[in-house]
């Protein structure tokens, strides 16, 4: 949460616009703009807001020091900065030179002369005045923003971007990212493909089999980078939501999220295809289309790079490589290496506890059975959590005999989306030709009445099979 100090003479202008900018970026901001400044004491509500804030903005105007309330707030803010997990304080000098604040000169000198005159016979009052001076000097020595020349709206945008960056990173990286196995390597590779520093519009496709972790990885990159965009939208499970609610409903969600105003903008997907570029072509946005399985999903939700403003990025996840072949970059998600698979299993089977040695043999068997598929590891690990060794033996035996239905259903989605001829090729490879050289299999299936080469390409694009470095046809064990 970003906290703001009192803003004498700026509340209805600069500070009001800054507050709206922060709110529109999704940053919870406390602004005590309804109070009457009478006396010196700060309400308890405001004290708590300052104490809980991660970031405090202090807007200094020429008449800032005339408000004893402002000065007391500043003392409290600077005290919070000095604590062990101190907040970040960012001064903003609104039409005032930082040296006037630092040295209490010019308009500040006259105001402090009045304060000292008021408290000249009051020892505690003079001590309070000295605390005000100390807080002003300390705050003015911090790195901040000067608002004098230039366009105010651009300065506000810079400040909002800065706050958003600090706010998102500190809040997010400490929670979700540290618990996602192998996420740092994925993030580095995705950032290099997204090339955020280039001011064009780019589409990144993320591809892999069901349960491989595409959504988890995409959510991590979305939450890590979204603060760098004017607006961001994560459309989850597009395939299922489009089936239930029709595409124009997703278009409305997209527009509502990015324009920050919930509304029924359009009633059909054709109107949406016209409105999205009309409303968003000047905005720098980050959009995620998670789990698409039809060309219509891309065509009507992110139809072209000219739909969005410079610097925008669109990330698409799918099991079907064909749907993202025109993307600027494609990132294939692979199964987990053995050490990461075991780390993920322990995370779900034992949570924060250290596993007993007696579980090691069974853990190895389960992880080996999962063949690096995160979905299987998570499901099976959760099944075994807090179970005794006898239960483990029984459950692991069942896993080895029959995979969990949740995993099977996830993987079966890709098969169900095949044409009958493609299903026939898939079943033949599964039952008879797995591990055979591609050229030998092609000779056999070429006898079918439809294009075998094309059918195999479809199976590869949908992550059902893959060609090994030895040119053999392979697939994941669970498939």
Secondary structure in CASP SS format (residue, H / E / C, confidence):
PFRMAT SS
TARGET T0000
AUTHOR 0000-0000-0000
METHOD secondary structure of the structure
MODEL  1
X C 1.00
X E 1.00
X E 1.00
X E 1.00
X C 1.00
X C 1.00
X C 1.00
X C 1.00
X C 1.00
X C 1.00
X C 1.00
X C 1.00
X C 1.00
X H 1.00
X H 1.00
X H 1.00
X H 1.00
X H 1.00
X H 1.00
X H 1.00
X H 1.00
X H 1.00
X H 1.00
X H 1.00
X C 1.00
X C 1.00
X C 1.00
X C 1.00
X E 1.00
X E 1.00
X C 1.00
X C 1.00
X C 1.00
X C 1.00
X C 1.00
X C 1.00
X C 1.00
X C 1.00
X C 1.00
X C 1.00
X C 1.00
X C 1.00
X C 1.00
X H 1.00
X H 1.00
X H 1.00
X H 1.00
X H 1.00
X H 1.00
X H 1.00
X H 1.00
X H 1.00
X C 1.00
X C 1.00
X E 1.00
X E 1.00
X E 1.00
X E 1.00
X E 1.00
X E 1.00
X C 1.00
X C 1.00
X C 1.00
X H 1.00
X H 1.00
X H 1.00
X C 1.00
X H 1.00
X H 1.00
X H 1.00
X H 1.00
X H 1.00
X H 1.00
X H 1.00
X H 1.00
X H 1.00
X H 1.00
X H 1.00
X H 1.00
X H 1.00
X H 1.00
X C 1.00
X C 1.00
X C 1.00
X C 1.00
X C 1.00
X C 1.00
X E 1.00
X E 1.00
X E 1.00
X E 1.00
X E 1.00
X E 1.00
X E 1.00
X C 1.00
X C 1.00
X C 1.00
X H 1.00
X H 1.00
X H 1.00
X H 1.00
X H 1.00
X H 1.00
X C 1.00
X C 1.00
X C 1.00
X H 1.00
X H 1.00
X H 1.00
X H 1.00
X H 1.00
X H 1.00
X H 1.00
X H 1.00
X H 1.00
X H 1.00
X H 1.00
X H 1.00
X C 1.00
X C 1.00
X C 1.00
X C 1.00
X H 1.00
X H 1.00
X H 1.00
X H 1.00
X H 1.00
X H 1.00
X H 1.00
X H 1.00
X H 1.00
X H 1.00
X H 1.00
X H 1.00
X H 1.00
X H 1.00
X H 1.00
X H 1.00
X H 1.00
X H 1.00
X C 1.00
X C 1.00
X C 1.00
X C 1.00
X E 1.00
X E 1.00
X E 1.00
X C 1.00
X C 1.00
X C 1.00
X C 1.00
X H 1.00
X H 1.00
X H 1.00
X H 1.00
X H 1.00
X H 1.00
X H 1.00
X H 1.00
X H 1.00
X H 1.00
X H 1.00
X H 1.00
X H 1.00
X H 1.00
X H 1.00
X H 1.00
X H 1.00
X H 1.00
X H 1.00
X H 1.00
X H 1.00
X C 1.00
X C 1.00
X C 1.00
X C 1.00
X H 1.00
X H 1.00
X H 1.00
X C 1.00
X C 1.00
X C 1.00
X H 1.00
X H 1.00
X H 1.00
X H 1.00
X H 1.00
X H 1.00
X H 1.00
X H 1.00
X H 1.00
X H 1.00
X H 1.00
X H 1.00
X C 1.00
X C 1.00
X C 1.00
X C 1.00
X C 1.00
X C 1.00
X C 1.00
X E 1.00
X E 1.00
X E 1.00
X E 1.00
X E 1.00
X E 1.00
X C 1.00
X C 1.00
X C 1.00
X C 1.00
X C 1.00
X C 1.00
X H 1.00
X H 1.00
X H 1.00
X H 1.00
X H 1.00
X H 1.00
X H 1.00
X H 1.00
X H 1.00
X H 1.00
X H 1.00
X H 1.00
X H 1.00
X H 1.00
X H 1.00
X C 1.00
X C 1.00
X E 1.00
X E 1.00
X E 1.00
X E 1.00
X E 1.00
X C 1.00
X C 1.00
X H 1.00
X H 1.00
X H 1.00
X H 1.00
X H 1.00
X H 1.00
X H 1.00
X H 1.00
X C 1.00
X H 1.00
X H 1.00
X H 1.00
X H 1.00
X H 1.00
X H 1.00
X H 1.00
X H 1.00
X H 1.00
X H 1.00
X H 1.00
X H 1.00
X H 1.00
X C 1.00
X C 1.00
X C 1.00
X C 1.00
X C 1.00
X C 1.00
X C 1.00
X C 1.00
X C 1.00
X H 1.00
X H 1.00
X H 1.00
X H 1.00
X H 1.00
X H 1.00
X H 1.00
X H 1.00
X H 1.00
X H 1.00
X H 1.00
X H 1.00
X C 1.00
X C 1.00
X C 1.00
X C 1.00
X E 1.00
X E 1.00
X E 1.00
X E 1.00
X E 1.00
X E 1.00
X E 1.00
X E 1.00
X C 1.00
X C 1.00
X H 1.00
X H 1.00
X H 1.00
X H 1.00
X H 1.00
X H 1.00
X H 1.00
X C 1.00
X C 1.00
X C 1.00
X H 1.00
X H 1.00
X H 1.00
X C 1.00
X C 1.00
X C 1.00
X C 1.00
X C 1.00
X E 1.00
X E 1.00
X E 1.00
X E 1.00
X E 1.00
X E 1.00
X C 1.00
X C 1.00
X H 1.00
X H 1.00
X H 1.00
X H 1.00
X C 1.00
X C 1.00
X C 1.00
X C 1.00
X E 1.00
X E 1.00
X E 1.00
X E 1.00
X C 1.00
X C 1.00
X C 1.00
X C 1.00
X C 1.00
X H 1.00
X H 1.00
X H 1.00
X H 1.00
X H 1.00
X H 1.00
X H 1.00
X H 1.00
X H 1.00
X H 1.00
X H 1.00
X H 1.00
X C 1.00
X C 1.00
X C 1.00
X C 1.00
X C 1.00
X C 1.00
X C 1.00
X H 1.00
X H 1.00
X H 1.00
X H 1.00
X H 1.00
X H 1.00
X H 1.00
X H 1.00
X H 1.00
X H 1.00
X H 1.00
X H 1.00
X H 1.00
X H 1.00
X C 1.00
X C 1.00
X C 1.00
X H 1.00
X H 1.00
X H 1.00
X H 1.00
X H 1.00
X H 1.00
X H 1.00
X H 1.00
X H 1.00
X H 1.00
X H 1.00
X C 1.00
X C 1.00
X C 1.00
X C 1.00
X H 1.00
X H 1.00
X H 1.00
X H 1.00
X H 1.00
X H 1.00
X H 1.00
X H 1.00
X H 1.00
X H 1.00
X H 1.00
X H 1.00
X H 1.00
X C 1.00
X C 1.00
X C 1.00
X H 1.00
X H 1.00
X H 1.00
X H 1.00
X H 1.00
X H 1.00
X H 1.00
X H 1.00
X H 1.00
X H 1.00
X H 1.00
X H 1.00
X C 1.00
X C 1.00
X C 1.00
X H 1.00
X H 1.00
X H 1.00
X H 1.00
X H 1.00
X H 1.00
X H 1.00
X H 1.00
X H 1.00
X H 1.00
X H 1.00
X H 1.00
X H 1.00
X H 1.00
X C 1.00
X C 1.00
X C 1.00
X E 1.00
X H 1.00
X H 1.00
X H 1.00
X H 1.00
X H 1.00
X H 1.00
X H 1.00
X H 1.00
X C 1.00
X C 1.00
X C 1.00
X C 1.00
X C 1.00
X C 1.00
X H 1.00
X H 1.00
X H 1.00
X H 1.00
X H 1.00
X H 1.00
X H 1.00
X H 1.00
X H 1.00
X H 1.00
X C 1.00
X C 1.00
X C 1.00
X C 1.00
X E 1.00
X E 1.00
X C 1.00
X C 1.00
X C 1.00
X C 1.00
X E 1.00
X E 1.00
X E 1.00
X C 1.00
X C 1.00
X C 1.00
X C 1.00
X C 1.00
END
